[in-house]
């Protein structure tokens, strides 16, 4: 090898070592806040803090989809006002329709009136009669993006971080997560899946398992936090869009991993509607998705099922 080629190779190696050292020395930023009626937590490796930019991006999502924001696009639509649909609004609406088709209508952004009627929405009404349920089933002009907006918000922040050249980050909004690269410990991100115990006050937190994830999004939906009992019967917040009634099956928690968080969010909700067997059928058609299900056995104990492709991500 000629001397100048050897010198070039040595310079290349030294340069690579210096870049790696600089990357390792760069601090991890930690931002927390409140959005979409929940909390967010974002960790990313970067020299500067980007909280102002992150919150601006989240406020843009809030301005389109928040049910807590009277001036949002969806709120104005639900009041019957004529709205201009932005590219962001169209993107999420189209994804919602796609997931609806792929799950035979289990994902439905028009289910909000029924959620309200059962006491899980913004209007805490009494339990509806059969006639009221039948009437509400015919109402399909009220949108609620709550089951997809948090996941999409995580995606939007992830896009912002990537646009800044950031390769190591974890974005979490209300449990909906996008993770890329490695954590401060130089390891894949460790994300816990909560054990589904009746905990309407959210004071528990025992973990069912821990997943090692990177370069993927993750969302969880469950019926163990939003529920109530009436006349000895448990009513959970997941409403079947076809029947108009809260679902009654063995699936307690559905965690979905997908290429983006909006997709994971929507399918997690869909699987809670479908139940474990019908959810497995959807997964067979979508090998790009991975799922971790916690379900109740007939003897009252809980058990788990997960996609075979998820096996190497289970930490404990």
FENCOR-V230050 format. One record per backbone hydrogen bond with DSSP energy under -0.5 kcal/mol. NH is the residue of the N-H (numbers start at 0). CO is the residue of the C=O. E is the energy in kcal/mol with one decimal. If there is no record, write none. Layout:
BEGIN
nh;co;e
NH;CO;E
NH;CO;E
END
This chain:
BEGIN
nh;co;e
5;1;-2.1
6;2;-2.4
7;3;-2.1
8;4;-2.2
9;5;-2.4
10;6;-2.5
11;7;-2.2
12;8;-2.2
13;9;-2.7
14;10;-2.7
15;11;-2.2
16;12;-2.3
17;13;-2.3
18;14;-2.2
19;15;-2.4
20;16;-2.4
21;17;-2.5
22;18;-2.6
23;19;-2.3
24;20;-1.9
25;21;-1.3
28;26;-0.5
28;43;-4.0
30;41;-3.0
32;39;-1.7
34;37;-2.9
37;34;-2.0
39;32;-2.3
40;171;-2.8
41;30;-3.0
42;169;-2.5
43;28;-1.9
44;167;-2.3
45;26;-1.6
45;43;-0.8
53;49;-2.8
54;50;-2.9
55;51;-1.7
56;52;-2.1
57;53;-2.4
58;54;-2.3
59;55;-1.3
60;56;-1.6
61;57;-2.7
62;58;-2.2
63;59;-0.6
63;60;-1.1
64;60;-2.6
65;61;-1.8
68;65;-0.5
69;67;-0.6
71;68;-1.7
72;62;-1.8
73;63;-1.9
75;71;-2.4
76;72;-2.3
77;73;-2.4
78;74;-0.9
79;76;-1.9
80;75;-2.4
82;80;-0.5
84;82;-0.6
85;83;-0.7
89;85;-2.6
90;86;-2.2
91;87;-2.0
92;88;-2.6
93;89;-2.7
94;90;-1.9
95;91;-2.5
96;92;-2.0
97;93;-2.1
98;94;-2.6
99;95;-2.0
100;96;-2.1
101;97;-2.3
102;98;-1.3
103;100;-1.2
104;99;-3.4
105;102;-1.3
107;105;-0.6
110;107;-1.1
113;110;-0.9
114;110;-1.9
115;111;-2.6
116;112;-2.0
117;113;-1.8
118;115;-1.8
119;114;-2.5
120;114;-0.6
123;121;-0.5
124;115;-1.1
124;122;-1.6
132;128;-2.4
133;129;-2.6
134;130;-1.9
135;131;-2.7
136;132;-2.1
137;133;-0.5
137;134;-1.1
138;135;-1.6
139;137;-0.8
142;140;-0.5
143;108;-2.1
147;144;-2.2
148;144;-3.0
149;145;-0.6
151;147;-2.2
152;148;-2.7
153;149;-2.0
154;150;-1.8
155;151;-2.5
156;152;-2.0
157;153;-2.3
158;154;-2.5
159;155;-1.9
160;156;-2.5
161;157;-2.5
162;158;-2.2
163;159;-0.8
163;160;-0.9
164;161;-2.1
165;160;-2.2
168;166;-0.6
168;179;-2.2
169;42;-2.8
170;177;-3.0
171;40;-1.8
172;175;-2.4
173;38;-2.3
175;172;-1.8
176;174;-0.5
176;217;-3.2
177;170;-2.3
178;215;-2.5
179;168;-2.7
182;186;-3.1
185;182;-2.0
188;212;-1.4
190;188;-0.6
190;210;-2.7
192;208;-2.8
193;191;-0.6
194;205;-3.5
196;194;-1.4
198;223;-2.8
201;198;-1.6
207;192;-3.5
208;192;-1.2
210;190;-3.0
211;312;-3.7
212;188;-2.9
212;210;-0.7
215;178;-1.8
216;257;-2.7
217;176;-2.9
218;255;-2.2
220;253;-2.5
222;251;-1.8
226;224;-0.9
227;234;-1.8
229;232;-2.5
232;229;-1.8
234;227;-3.2
235;233;-0.5
236;225;-1.9
238;236;-0.7
239;244;-2.5
240;238;-0.7
243;239;-3.0
246;237;-2.5
251;293;-2.7
252;293;-1.8
253;220;-3.1
254;291;-2.2
255;218;-3.0
256;289;-2.9
257;216;-1.7
261;150;-0.5
263;259;-1.8
264;260;-3.0
265;261;-2.3
266;262;-2.4
267;263;-2.3
268;264;-1.8
269;265;-2.3
270;266;-2.8
271;267;-1.4
272;268;-1.2
273;269;-2.5
274;270;-2.4
278;274;-2.2
279;275;-2.1
280;276;-1.5
281;277;-1.5
282;278;-2.2
283;279;-1.9
284;280;-0.9
284;281;-0.8
285;281;-0.8
285;282;-0.7
288;285;-2.1
289;256;-2.0
291;254;-2.5
292;304;-3.6
293;252;-2.2
294;302;-2.6
295;249;-2.5
296;300;-3.6
299;296;-1.8
302;294;-2.9
304;292;-2.3
306;290;-2.5
309;306;-2.4
310;307;-1.5
312;309;-2.0
313;309;-0.6
313;310;-1.2
314;209;-3.3
314;312;-0.6
315;209;-1.1
END
